[in-house]
């Protein structure tokens, strides 16, 4: 195997990896938008943010 073949295969591998990374970032961005939209509905908010249930309760140090 010569250097030209090695460079071509490396370029193909990096192109494929870049494609997967771009798809992963797009999926994460879509999930972020969906999670933010879900917080506008009380049923979903209670599942996503359990801290809401603790608001207004006193902290006791024993």
HTML snippet that shows the backbone in 3Dmol.js (N, CA, C, O; Angstrom):
<script src="https://3Dmol.org/build/3Dmol-min.js"></script>
<div id="view" style="width:600px;height:400px;position:relative"></div>
<script>
const pdb = `
ATOM      1  N   UNK A   1       0.858  -1.176   0.000  1.00  0.00           N
ATOM      2  CA  UNK A   1       0.000   0.000   0.000  1.00  0.00           C
ATOM      3  C   UNK A   1       0.904   1.239   0.000  1.00  0.00           C
ATOM      4  O   UNK A   1       1.827   1.350   0.807  1.00  0.00           O
ATOM      5  N   UNK A   2       0.629   2.131  -0.886  1.00  0.00           N
ATOM      6  CA  UNK A   2       1.451   3.331  -0.960  1.00  0.00           C
ATOM      7  C   UNK A   2       0.775   4.492  -0.230  1.00  0.00           C
ATOM      8  O   UNK A   2      -0.352   4.377   0.250  1.00  0.00           O
ATOM      9  N   UNK A   3       1.472   5.573  -0.163  1.00  0.00           N
ATOM     10  CA  UNK A   3       0.976   6.738   0.587  1.00  0.00           C
ATOM     11  C   UNK A   3      -0.292   7.319  -0.016  1.00  0.00           C
ATOM     12  O   UNK A   3      -1.150   7.815   0.713  1.00  0.00           O
ATOM     13  N   UNK A   4      -0.421   7.265  -1.325  1.00  0.00           N
ATOM     14  CA  UNK A   4      -1.600   7.835  -1.975  1.00  0.00           C
ATOM     15  C   UNK A   4      -2.867   7.069  -1.582  1.00  0.00           C
ATOM     16  O   UNK A   4      -3.903   7.676  -1.311  1.00  0.00           O
ATOM     17  N   UNK A   5      -2.780   5.736  -1.553  1.00  0.00           N
ATOM     18  CA  UNK A   5      -3.932   4.934  -1.135  1.00  0.00           C
ATOM     19  C   UNK A   5      -4.266   5.173   0.338  1.00  0.00           C
ATOM     20  O   UNK A   5      -5.434   5.268   0.715  1.00  0.00           O
ATOM     21  N   UNK A   6      -3.241   5.267   1.149  1.00  0.00           N
ATOM     22  CA  UNK A   6      -3.446   5.500   2.585  1.00  0.00           C
ATOM     23  C   UNK A   6      -4.112   6.859   2.819  1.00  0.00           C
ATOM     24  O   UNK A   6      -5.014   6.979   3.648  1.00  0.00           O
ATOM     25  N   UNK A   7      -3.673   7.860   2.099  1.00  0.00           N
ATOM     26  CA  UNK A   7      -4.265   9.192   2.241  1.00  0.00           C
ATOM     27  C   UNK A   7      -5.708   9.211   1.749  1.00  0.00           C
ATOM     28  O   UNK A   7      -6.561   9.869   2.345  1.00  0.00           O
ATOM     29  N   UNK A   8      -5.983   8.489   0.661  1.00  0.00           N
ATOM     30  CA  UNK A   8      -7.342   8.441   0.138  1.00  0.00           C
ATOM     31  C   UNK A   8      -8.276   7.752   1.122  1.00  0.00           C
ATOM     32  O   UNK A   8      -9.390   8.218   1.361  1.00  0.00           O
ATOM     33  N   UNK A   9      -7.813   6.627   1.699  1.00  0.00           N
ATOM     34  CA  UNK A   9      -8.654   5.917   2.680  1.00  0.00           C
ATOM     35  C   UNK A   9      -8.866   6.749   3.935  1.00  0.00           C
ATOM     36  O   UNK A   9      -9.957   6.736   4.506  1.00  0.00           O
ATOM     37  N   UNK A  10      -7.845   7.467   4.370  1.00  0.00           N
ATOM     38  CA  UNK A  10      -7.988   8.325   5.546  1.00  0.00           C
ATOM     39  C   UNK A  10      -8.988   9.443   5.263  1.00  0.00           C
ATOM     40  O   UNK A  10      -9.806   9.775   6.121  1.00  0.00           O
ATOM     41  N   UNK A  11      -8.927  10.020   4.072  1.00  0.00           N
ATOM     42  CA  UNK A  11      -9.864  11.091   3.714  1.00  0.00           C
ATOM     43  C   UNK A  11     -11.297  10.562   3.671  1.00  0.00           C
ATOM     44  O   UNK A  11     -12.224  11.251   4.099  1.00  0.00           O
ATOM     45  N   UNK A  12     -11.484   9.352   3.161  1.00  0.00           N
ATOM     46  CA  UNK A  12     -12.821   8.754   3.136  1.00  0.00           C
ATOM     47  C   UNK A  12     -13.333   8.494   4.551  1.00  0.00           C
ATOM     48  O   UNK A  12     -14.501   8.738   4.854  1.00  0.00           O
ATOM     49  N   UNK A  13     -12.433   7.990   5.423  1.00  0.00           N
ATOM     50  CA  UNK A  13     -12.840   7.715   6.796  1.00  0.00           C
ATOM     51  C   UNK A  13     -13.222   9.008   7.518  1.00  0.00           C
ATOM     52  O   UNK A  13     -14.226   9.044   8.229  1.00  0.00           O
ATOM     53  N   UNK A  14     -12.435  10.060   7.342  1.00  0.00           N
ATOM     54  CA  UNK A  14     -12.740  11.332   7.986  1.00  0.00           C
ATOM     55  C   UNK A  14     -14.033  11.934   7.452  1.00  0.00           C
ATOM     56  O   UNK A  14     -14.784  12.551   8.207  1.00  0.00           O
ATOM     57  N   UNK A  15     -14.300  11.765   6.168  1.00  0.00           N
ATOM     58  CA  UNK A  15     -15.551  12.264   5.597  1.00  0.00           C
ATOM     59  C   UNK A  15     -16.741  11.528   6.193  1.00  0.00           C
ATOM     60  O   UNK A  15     -17.762  12.143   6.501  1.00  0.00           O
ATOM     61  N   UNK A  16     -16.617  10.214   6.359  1.00  0.00           N
ATOM     62  CA  UNK A  16     -17.697   9.431   6.958  1.00  0.00           C
ATOM     63  C   UNK A  16     -17.883   9.816   8.430  1.00  0.00           C
ATOM     64  O   UNK A  16     -19.013   9.945   8.900  1.00  0.00           O
ATOM     65  N   UNK A  17     -16.786   9.998   9.149  1.00  0.00           N
ATOM     66  CA  UNK A  17     -16.881  10.387  10.561  1.00  0.00           C
ATOM     67  C   UNK A  17     -17.518  11.766  10.699  1.00  0.00           C
ATOM     68  O   UNK A  17     -18.331  11.988  11.596  1.00  0.00           O
ATOM     69  N   UNK A  18     -17.154  12.681   9.823  1.00  0.00           N
ATOM     70  CA  UNK A  18     -17.737  14.021   9.863  1.00  0.00           C
ATOM     71  C   UNK A  18     -19.239  13.966   9.603  1.00  0.00           C
ATOM     72  O   UNK A  18     -20.008  14.705  10.218  1.00  0.00           O
ATOM     73  N   UNK A  19     -19.649  13.098   8.700  1.00  0.00           N
ATOM     74  CA  UNK A  19     -21.072  12.942   8.408  1.00  0.00           C
ATOM     75  C   UNK A  19     -21.828  12.447   9.645  1.00  0.00           C
ATOM     76  O   UNK A  19     -22.893  12.971   9.973  1.00  0.00           O
ATOM     77  N   UNK A  20     -21.283  11.445  10.327  1.00  0.00           N
ATOM     78  CA  UNK A  20     -21.933  10.925  11.539  1.00  0.00           C
ATOM     79  C   UNK A  20     -21.969  11.984  12.640  1.00  0.00           C
ATOM     80  O   UNK A  20     -22.964  12.096  13.356  1.00  0.00           O
ATOM     81  N   UNK A  21     -20.909  12.749  12.778  1.00  0.00           N
ATOM     82  CA  UNK A  21     -20.874  13.795  13.805  1.00  0.00           C
ATOM     83  C   UNK A  21     -21.917  14.866  13.507  1.00  0.00           C
ATOM     84  O   UNK A  21     -22.602  15.335  14.416  1.00  0.00           O
ATOM     85  N   UNK A  22     -22.040  15.252  12.250  1.00  0.00           N
ATOM     86  CA  UNK A  22     -23.051  16.249  11.876  1.00  0.00           C
ATOM     87  C   UNK A  22     -24.458  15.737  12.158  1.00  0.00           C
ATOM     88  O   UNK A  22     -25.298  16.476  12.672  1.00  0.00           O
ATOM     89  N   UNK A  23     -24.718  14.480  11.827  1.00  0.00           N
ATOM     90  CA  UNK A  23     -26.037  13.894  12.103  1.00  0.00           C
ATOM     91  C   UNK A  23     -26.305  13.844  13.599  1.00  0.00           C
ATOM     92  O   UNK A  23     -27.422  14.116  14.040  1.00  0.00           O
ATOM     93  N   UNK A  24     -25.288  13.498  14.383  1.00  0.00           N
ATOM     94  CA  UNK A  24     -25.444  13.447  15.836  1.00  0.00           C
ATOM     95  C   UNK A  24     -25.750  14.814  16.422  1.00  0.00           C
ATOM     96  O   UNK A  24     -26.592  14.937  17.311  1.00  0.00           O
ATOM     97  N   UNK A  25     -25.076  15.833  15.935  1.00  0.00           N
ATOM     98  CA  UNK A  25     -25.328  17.193  16.411  1.00  0.00           C
ATOM     99  C   UNK A  25     -26.737  17.634  16.046  1.00  0.00           C
ATOM    100  O   UNK A  25     -27.408  18.290  16.842  1.00  0.00           O
ATOM    101  N   UNK A  26     -27.192  17.276  14.842  1.00  0.00           N
ATOM    102  CA  UNK A  26     -28.555  17.637  14.425  1.00  0.00           C
ATOM    103  C   UNK A  26     -29.592  16.945  15.305  1.00  0.00           C
ATOM    104  O   UNK A  26     -30.594  17.555  15.678  1.00  0.00           O
ATOM    105  N   UNK A  27     -29.359  15.679  15.638  1.00  0.00           N
ATOM    106  CA  UNK A  27     -30.293  14.958  16.510  1.00  0.00           C
ATOM    107  C   UNK A  27     -30.317  15.584  17.898  1.00  0.00           C
ATOM    108  O   UNK A  27     -31.391  15.769  18.470  1.00  0.00           O
ATOM    109  N   UNK A  28     -29.157  15.913  18.445  1.00  0.00           N
ATOM    110  CA  UNK A  28     -29.105  16.537  19.773  1.00  0.00           C
ATOM    111  C   UNK A  28     -29.791  17.899  19.780  1.00  0.00           C
ATOM    112  O   UNK A  28     -30.477  18.239  20.745  1.00  0.00           O
ATOM    113  N   UNK A  29     -29.619  18.668  18.736  1.00  0.00           N
ATOM    114  CA  UNK A  29     -30.285  19.968  18.651  1.00  0.00           C
ATOM    115  C   UNK A  29     -31.796  19.798  18.585  1.00  0.00           C
ATOM    116  O   UNK A  29     -32.534  20.544  19.228  1.00  0.00           O
ATOM    117  N   UNK A  30     -32.256  18.824  17.817  1.00  0.00           N
ATOM    118  CA  UNK A  30     -33.698  18.570  17.729  1.00  0.00           C
ATOM    119  C   UNK A  30     -34.255  18.125  19.079  1.00  0.00           C
ATOM    120  O   UNK A  30     -35.343  18.551  19.468  1.00  0.00           O
ATOM    121  N   UNK A  31     -33.529  17.281  19.789  1.00  0.00           N
ATOM    122  CA  UNK A  31     -33.974  16.851  21.119  1.00  0.00           C
ATOM    123  C   UNK A  31     -34.010  18.016  22.100  1.00  0.00           C
ATOM    124  O   UNK A  31     -34.904  18.087  22.944  1.00  0.00           O
ATOM    125  N   UNK A  32     -33.061  18.916  21.998  1.00  0.00           N
ATOM    126  CA  UNK A  32     -33.047  20.096  22.863  1.00  0.00           C
ATOM    127  C   UNK A  32     -34.279  20.957  22.611  1.00  0.00           C
ATOM    128  O   UNK A  32     -34.922  21.415  23.556  1.00  0.00           O
ATOM    129  N   UNK A  33     -34.609  21.179  21.348  1.00  0.00           N
ATOM    130  CA  UNK A  33     -35.791  21.984  21.011  1.00  0.00           C
ATOM    131  C   UNK A  33     -37.052  21.300  21.522  1.00  0.00           C
ATOM    132  O   UNK A  33     -37.926  21.957  22.089  1.00  0.00           O
ATOM    133  N   UNK A  34     -37.156  19.986  21.327  1.00  0.00           N
ATOM    134  CA  UNK A  34     -38.340  19.260  21.803  1.00  0.00           C
ATOM    135  C   UNK A  34     -38.455  19.310  23.326  1.00  0.00           C
ATOM    136  O   UNK A  34     -39.555  19.466  23.857  1.00  0.00           O
ATOM    137  N   UNK A  35     -37.341  19.182  24.026  1.00  0.00           N
ATOM    138  CA  UNK A  35     -37.386  19.250  25.488  1.00  0.00           C
ATOM    139  C   UNK A  35     -37.816  20.631  25.957  1.00  0.00           C
ATOM    140  O   UNK A  35     -38.582  20.751  26.914  1.00  0.00           O
ATOM    141  N   UNK A  36     -37.335  21.665  25.298  1.00  0.00           N
ATOM    142  CA  UNK A  36     -37.724  23.021  25.683  1.00  0.00           C
ATOM    143  C   UNK A  36     -39.213  23.259  25.400  1.00  0.00           C
ATOM    144  O   UNK A  36     -39.896  23.917  26.185  1.00  0.00           O
ATOM    145  N   UNK A  37     -39.708  22.732  24.295  1.00  0.00           N
ATOM    146  CA  UNK A  37     -41.132  22.873  23.994  1.00  0.00           C
ATOM    147  C   UNK A  37     -41.982  22.074  24.986  1.00  0.00           C
ATOM    148  O   UNK A  37     -43.074  22.505  25.357  1.00  0.00           O
ATOM    149  N   UNK A  38     -41.488  20.927  25.409  1.00  0.00           N
ATOM    150  CA  UNK A  38     -42.246  20.090  26.344  1.00  0.00           C
ATOM    151  C   UNK A  38     -42.407  20.769  27.698  1.00  0.00           C
ATOM    152  O   UNK A  38     -43.369  20.488  28.414  1.00  0.00           O
ATOM    153  N   UNK A  39     -41.487  21.653  28.063  1.00  0.00           N
ATOM    154  CA  UNK A  39     -41.583  22.326  29.357  1.00  0.00           C
ATOM    155  C   UNK A  39     -42.756  23.293  29.426  1.00  0.00           C
ATOM    156  O   UNK A  39     -43.077  23.790  30.506  1.00  0.00           O
ATOM    157  N   UNK A  40     -43.392  23.566  28.318  1.00  0.00           N
ATOM    158  CA  UNK A  40     -44.557  24.447  28.323  1.00  0.00           C
ATOM    159  C   UNK A  40     -45.837  23.732  28.737  1.00  0.00           C
ATOM    160  O   UNK A  40     -46.865  24.374  28.948  1.00  0.00           O
ATOM    161  N   UNK A  41     -45.782  22.401  28.854  1.00  0.00           N
ATOM    162  CA  UNK A  41     -46.958  21.617  29.220  1.00  0.00           C
ATOM    163  C   UNK A  41     -46.767  21.066  30.624  1.00  0.00           C
ATOM    164  O   UNK A  41     -45.754  20.427  30.906  1.00  0.00           O
ATOM    165  N   UNK A  42     -47.738  21.308  31.515  1.00  0.00           N
ATOM    166  CA  UNK A  42     -47.572  20.915  32.920  1.00  0.00           C
ATOM    167  C   UNK A  42     -47.291  19.429  33.135  1.00  0.00           C
ATOM    168  O   UNK A  42     -46.492  19.080  34.004  1.00  0.00           O
ATOM    169  N   UNK A  43     -47.927  18.550  32.368  1.00  0.00           N
ATOM    170  CA  UNK A  43     -47.703  17.114  32.553  1.00  0.00           C
ATOM    171  C   UNK A  43     -46.252  16.748  32.233  1.00  0.00           C
ATOM    172  O   UNK A  43     -45.629  15.982  32.968  1.00  0.00           O
ATOM    173  N   UNK A  44     -45.723  17.285  31.156  1.00  0.00           N
ATOM    174  CA  UNK A  44     -44.341  16.995  30.791  1.00  0.00           C
ATOM    175  C   UNK A  44     -43.378  17.689  31.741  1.00  0.00           C
ATOM    176  O   UNK A  44     -42.318  17.147  32.058  1.00  0.00           O
ATOM    177  N   UNK A  45     -43.735  18.876  32.196  1.00  0.00           N
ATOM    178  CA  UNK A  45     -42.851  19.612  33.108  1.00  0.00           C
ATOM    179  C   UNK A  45     -42.654  18.841  34.404  1.00  0.00           C
ATOM    180  O   UNK A  45     -41.547  18.815  34.943  1.00  0.00           O
ATOM    181  N   UNK A  46     -43.708  18.213  34.913  1.00  0.00           N
ATOM    182  CA  UNK A  46     -43.572  17.471  36.164  1.00  0.00           C
ATOM    183  C   UNK A  46     -42.667  16.253  35.993  1.00  0.00           C
ATOM    184  O   UNK A  46     -42.005  15.836  36.943  1.00  0.00           O
ATOM    185  N   UNK A  47     -42.632  15.684  34.799  1.00  0.00           N
ATOM    186  CA  UNK A  47     -41.745  14.544  34.556  1.00  0.00           C
ATOM    187  C   UNK A  47     -40.298  14.981  34.326  1.00  0.00           C
ATOM    188  O   UNK A  47     -39.366  14.295  34.745  1.00  0.00           O
ATOM    189  N   UNK A  48     -40.114  16.107  33.671  1.00  0.00           N
ATOM    190  CA  UNK A  48     -38.769  16.543  33.299  1.00  0.00           C
ATOM    191  C   UNK A  48     -38.048  17.304  34.402  1.00  0.00           C
ATOM    192  O   UNK A  48     -36.821  17.261  34.484  1.00  0.00           O
ATOM    193  N   UNK A  49     -38.798  18.000  35.248  1.00  0.00           N
ATOM    194  CA  UNK A  49     -38.159  18.818  36.283  1.00  0.00           C
ATOM    195  C   UNK A  49     -38.720  18.468  37.652  1.00  0.00           C
ATOM    196  O   UNK A  49     -39.676  19.100  38.104  1.00  0.00           O
ATOM    197  N   UNK A  50     -38.150  17.480  38.316  1.00  0.00           N
ATOM    198  CA  UNK A  50     -38.644  17.107  39.648  1.00  0.00           C
ATOM    199  C   UNK A  50     -38.393  18.184  40.698  1.00  0.00           C
ATOM    200  O   UNK A  50     -38.977  18.115  41.779  1.00  0.00           O
ATOM    201  N   UNK A  51     -37.559  19.160  40.427  1.00  0.00           N
ATOM    202  CA  UNK A  51     -37.283  20.219  41.403  1.00  0.00           C
ATOM    203  C   UNK A  51     -38.502  21.098  41.634  1.00  0.00           C
ATOM    204  O   UNK A  51     -38.591  21.759  42.669  1.00  0.00           O
ATOM    205  N   UNK A  52     -39.442  21.123  40.697  1.00  0.00           N
ATOM    206  CA  UNK A  52     -40.640  21.941  40.842  1.00  0.00           C
ATOM    207  C   UNK A  52     -41.446  21.472  42.051  1.00  0.00           C
ATOM    208  O   UNK A  52     -42.094  22.281  42.716  1.00  0.00           O
ATOM    209  N   UNK A  53     -41.409  20.180  42.335  1.00  0.00           N
ATOM    210  CA  UNK A  53     -42.174  19.651  43.468  1.00  0.00           C
ATOM    211  C   UNK A  53     -41.619  20.127  44.810  1.00  0.00           C
ATOM    212  O   UNK A  53     -42.353  20.208  45.795  1.00  0.00           O
ATOM    213  N   UNK A  54     -40.343  20.436  44.846  1.00  0.00           N
ATOM    214  CA  UNK A  54     -39.729  20.857  46.093  1.00  0.00           C
ATOM    215  C   UNK A  54     -39.781  22.349  46.354  1.00  0.00           C
ATOM    216  O   UNK A  54     -39.341  22.808  47.408  1.00  0.00           O
ATOM    217  N   UNK A  55     -40.302  23.100  45.426  1.00  0.00           N
ATOM    218  CA  UNK A  55     -40.349  24.542  45.628  1.00  0.00           C
ATOM    219  C   UNK A  55     -41.323  24.903  46.749  1.00  0.00           C
ATOM    220  O   UNK A  55     -42.423  24.357  46.839  1.00  0.00           O
ATOM    221  N   UNK A  56     -40.905  25.806  47.574  1.00  0.00           N
ATOM    222  CA  UNK A  56     -41.757  26.281  48.654  1.00  0.00           C
ATOM    223  C   UNK A  56     -41.664  25.452  49.922  1.00  0.00           C
ATOM    224  O   UNK A  56     -42.302  25.802  50.914  1.00  0.00           O
ATOM    225  N   UNK A  57     -40.909  24.386  49.935  1.00  0.00           N
ATOM    226  CA  UNK A  57     -40.764  23.571  51.144  1.00  0.00           C
ATOM    227  C   UNK A  57     -39.571  24.097  51.937  1.00  0.00           C
ATOM    228  O   UNK A  57     -38.614  24.631  51.376  1.00  0.00           O
ATOM    229  N   UNK A  58     -39.652  23.935  53.231  1.00  0.00           N
ATOM    230  CA  UNK A  58     -38.581  24.417  54.087  1.00  0.00           C
ATOM    231  C   UNK A  58     -37.445  23.394  54.151  1.00  0.00           C
ATOM    232  O   UNK A  58     -37.657  22.185  54.067  1.00  0.00           O
ATOM    233  N   UNK A  59     -36.270  23.914  54.298  1.00  0.00           N
ATOM    234  CA  UNK A  59     -35.088  23.083  54.454  1.00  0.00           C
ATOM    235  C   UNK A  59     -34.862  22.874  55.944  1.00  0.00           C
ATOM    236  O   UNK A  59     -34.805  23.832  56.715  1.00  0.00           O
ATOM    237  N   UNK A  60     -34.737  21.638  56.333  1.00  0.00           N
ATOM    238  CA  UNK A  60     -34.494  21.350  57.751  1.00  0.00           C
ATOM    239  C   UNK A  60     -33.087  20.809  57.911  1.00  0.00           C
ATOM    240  O   UNK A  60     -32.680  19.872  57.224  1.00  0.00           O
ATOM    241  N   UNK A  61     -32.363  21.410  58.819  1.00  0.00           N
ATOM    242  CA  UNK A  61     -31.040  20.856  59.173  1.00  0.00           C
ATOM    243  C   UNK A  61     -31.183  20.173  60.523  1.00  0.00           C
ATOM    244  O   UNK A  61     -31.611  20.783  61.503  1.00  0.00           O
ATOM    245  N   UNK A  62     -30.825  18.925  60.556  1.00  0.00           N
ATOM    246  CA  UNK A  62     -30.991  18.168  61.809  1.00  0.00           C
ATOM    247  C   UNK A  62     -29.673  17.718  62.366  1.00  0.00           C
ATOM    248  O   UNK A  62     -29.634  17.071  63.413  1.00  0.00           O
TER     249      UNK A  62
END
`;
const viewer = $3Dmol.createViewer("view");
viewer.addModel(pdb, "pdb");
viewer.setStyle({}, {cartoon: {color: "spectrum"}});
viewer.zoomTo();
viewer.render();
</script>
